[in-house]
Amino acid sequence: MTQTPTGLQRIKGLLPDGTVVAHKTGTSRTVGGVTAATNDVGLVTLPNGQHLAIAVFVSDSQADDATREQVIAKIARAAWDKWSK
């Protein structure tokens, strides 16, 4: 799952280059301008070798793909900033 080609702008999007992330994305259809689900779940390897488990689910959103992915990336980065010290 570290080679997952999808969702590169989600959990991995704002993490430092070279950060190992094993993750799985999920995205639903958009109906009537609302996307029911944009998700990414994974394990992030921290600099000290420990792992951070993270799951981010954006649901029932009218935002575009890039905005939904940016929300996931910002949450992942906040967790990284808190736990990588």
C-alpha positions as CSV (number, residue, x, y, z in Angstrom):
1,M,0.0,0.0,0.0
2,T,3.0,2.3,0.1
3,Q,2.9,2.3,-3.7
4,T,-0.7,3.3,-4.0
5,P,-0.9,5.5,-7.1
6,T,-4.1,7.3,-6.2
7,G,-4.7,10.2,-3.8
8,L,-1.2,11.6,-3.9
9,Q,-2.6,15.0,-2.8
10,R,-4.5,13.5,0.1
11,I,-2.7,12.2,3.2
12,K,0.7,12.4,1.4
13,G,0.0,15.9,-0.1
14,L,1.6,18.1,2.5
15,L,3.9,15.6,4.3
16,P,7.7,16.0,3.9
17,D,9.1,14.4,0.7
18,G,10.2,10.8,1.4
19,T,7.6,10.2,4.2
20,V,6.5,6.5,4.0
21,V,2.7,6.3,3.8
22,A,0.8,3.1,3.4
23,H,-2.7,4.2,2.5
24,K,-6.0,3.4,0.7
25,T,-8.2,6.0,-0.9
26,G,-11.9,6.0,-1.6
27,T,-14.1,8.3,-3.7
28,S,-17.8,8.2,-4.5
29,R,-19.7,9.6,-7.4
30,T,-20.8,13.2,-7.5
31,V,-24.6,13.5,-7.8
32,G,-26.4,16.8,-8.0
33,G,-23.2,18.6,-7.2
34,V,-22.6,16.7,-4.0
35,T,-19.8,14.1,-3.5
36,A,-20.9,11.7,-0.9
37,A,-17.4,10.6,0.1
38,T,-13.7,11.4,-0.4
39,N,-11.5,9.4,1.9
40,D,-8.0,8.3,2.7
41,V,-6.9,5.9,5.4
42,G,-3.4,5.0,6.2
43,L,-0.3,4.5,8.3
44,V,2.3,7.2,8.3
45,T,5.9,6.3,9.4
46,L,7.2,9.1,11.7
47,P,10.8,10.2,11.8
48,N,11.4,8.2,15.0
49,G,10.1,5.0,13.3
50,Q,6.8,4.9,15.1
51,H,3.5,4.9,13.1
52,L,0.6,7.3,13.0
53,A,-2.7,5.7,12.0
54,I,-5.0,8.2,10.3
55,A,-8.4,8.1,8.7
56,V,-10.0,11.2,7.1
57,F,-13.5,11.1,5.6
58,V,-14.9,14.1,3.8
59,S,-18.6,13.5,3.3
60,D,-21.5,15.2,1.5
61,S,-19.4,17.9,0.1
62,Q,-20.1,20.4,-2.6
63,A,-16.4,21.4,-2.9
64,D,-14.4,20.4,-5.9
65,D,-11.9,17.5,-5.9
66,A,-8.8,19.7,-5.2
67,T,-10.5,21.3,-2.2
68,R,-11.6,18.0,-0.7
69,E,-8.1,16.6,-1.2
70,Q,-6.6,19.7,0.4
71,V,-8.8,19.3,3.5
72,I,-7.4,15.7,3.9
73,A,-3.8,16.9,3.4
74,K,-4.1,19.7,5.9
75,I,-5.5,17.3,8.6
76,A,-2.7,14.8,7.9
77,R,-0.1,17.6,8.2
78,A,-1.6,18.8,11.5
79,A,-1.3,15.3,12.8
80,W,2.3,15.0,11.5
81,D,3.2,18.3,13.1
82,K,1.8,17.2,16.5
83,W,3.2,13.6,16.6
84,S,6.5,13.8,14.6
85,K,8.3,15.8,17.3
